[in-house]
Amino acid sequence: MTIIQLEYLMAVANCGSFSVAAEHCFVTQPSLSMQIKALEEELGVVLLDRTKKPIIPTAVGEVVLEQARETLRSYNHIRESVTEMRGETAGKMRLGVIPTIAPYLLHKFIHTFVK
């Protein structure tokens, strides 16, 4: 079991589709499918119900997904803690701008903001 496999499983569960999840993860759909299949084989269970659209987790898949969420949170927390200890500023920041004003204002400050 790898972090990548857990991330791919989360992506499919969140997107409800292998192809959309693959785009979200910047990988090919066959590669993503292969990793999830390998995870299912390792665990000896089916994690996703592929007969339904959108694709949904099976009962055991729900349990694995909850543990995967916790594991990925801990994994990301390790990176954040080390970055913080080194005195660096890092993390995700989301900026919301309504589309009617974005073309007129965003370019005026985004370059300075990124620096």
C-alpha positions in Angstrom: 0.0 0.0 0.0 1.4 3.4 -1.0 0.5 7.0 -0.4 -0.1 7.4 -4.1 -2.6 4.5 -4.1 -4.5 6.1 -1.2 -4.5 9.5 -3.0 -5.9 7.9 -6.2 -8.6 6.1 -4.2 -9.6 9.4 -2.6 -9.7 11.1 -6.0 -12.0 8.5 -7.5 -14.2 8.6 -4.5 -14.4 12.4 -4.6 -14.8 12.7 -8.4 -17.0 9.6 -8.9 -15.1 8.8 -12.1 -11.8 7.2 -13.0 -11.2 9.5 -15.9 -12.0 12.7 -14.0 -9.9 11.5 -11.0 -7.0 10.7 -13.4 -7.2 14.3 -14.8 -7.3 15.7 -11.3 -4.2 13.6 -10.4 -2.4 14.4 -13.6 -2.0 10.8 -14.6 -3.4 8.6 -17.3 -6.7 6.7 -16.5 -5.1 3.3 -17.0 -2.3 4.1 -14.6 -4.7 5.3 -11.9 -6.9 2.2 -12.5 -3.9 -0.1 -12.2 -2.9 1.4 -8.9 -6.3 1.1 -7.4 -6.6 -2.5 -8.7 -3.2 -3.3 -7.0 -4.5 -1.8 -3.8 -7.6 -3.9 -4.0 -5.6 -7.0 -4.7 -3.2 -6.3 -1.8 -6.2 -5.9 0.6 -8.2 -8.7 -0.9 -11.4 -6.6 -1.2 -13.3 -4.5 -3.7 -13.1 -0.9 -2.7 -15.2 0.7 -5.4 -18.5 -0.2 -7.0 -17.8 0.2 -10.6 -21.3 -0.8 -11.7 -22.8 2.5 -10.5 -22.4 5.9 -12.1 -21.0 7.9 -10.4 -18.6 5.3 -9.0 -19.1 4.9 -5.2 -17.2 3.1 -2.5 -18.3 -0.3 -1.3 -18.9 -0.7 2.5 -15.4 -1.8 3.1 -14.2 1.0 0.7 -15.9 3.5 3.0 -13.9 2.2 6.0 -10.6 2.2 4.0 -11.4 5.8 2.7 -11.9 7.0 6.3 -8.5 5.6 7.3 -6.9 6.9 4.1 -8.2 10.5 4.9 -6.6 10.2 8.3 -3.4 8.8 6.9 -3.1 11.5 4.2 -3.8 14.2 6.8 -1.0 12.9 9.0 1.3 12.6 6.0 0.7 16.2 4.9 1.0 17.4 8.5 4.6 15.9 8.7 5.6 18.1 5.7 3.9 21.2 7.1 5.6 20.7 10.5 9.0 20.4 9.0 8.5 23.4 6.7 7.3 25.4 9.7 10.3 24.3 11.8 12.6 25.5 9.0 10.9 28.9 9.2 9.4 28.7 5.8 6.0 29.8 4.8 4.1 27.2 2.8 0.8 25.6 2.2 -2.3 26.1 0.1 -4.0 29.4 -0.2 -7.2 29.9 -2.2 -8.1 33.3 -3.6 -11.7 33.9 -4.7 -12.4 36.6 -7.2 -15.8 37.0 -8.9 -15.4 36.6 -12.7 -16.9 39.9 -13.5 -13.9 41.8 -12.0 -11.1 39.3 -12.3 -10.0 40.3 -15.7 -9.8 44.0 -14.6 -8.2 43.7 -11.2 -6.3 40.4 -10.8 -3.4 41.2 -13.1 -2.8 44.5 -11.2 -1.8 42.8 -8.0 -1.2 39.0 -8.5 2.4 39.3 -9.6 3.4 41.3 -6.5 1.3 39.1 -4.3 3.1 35.9 -5.5 6.5 37.5 -4.8 
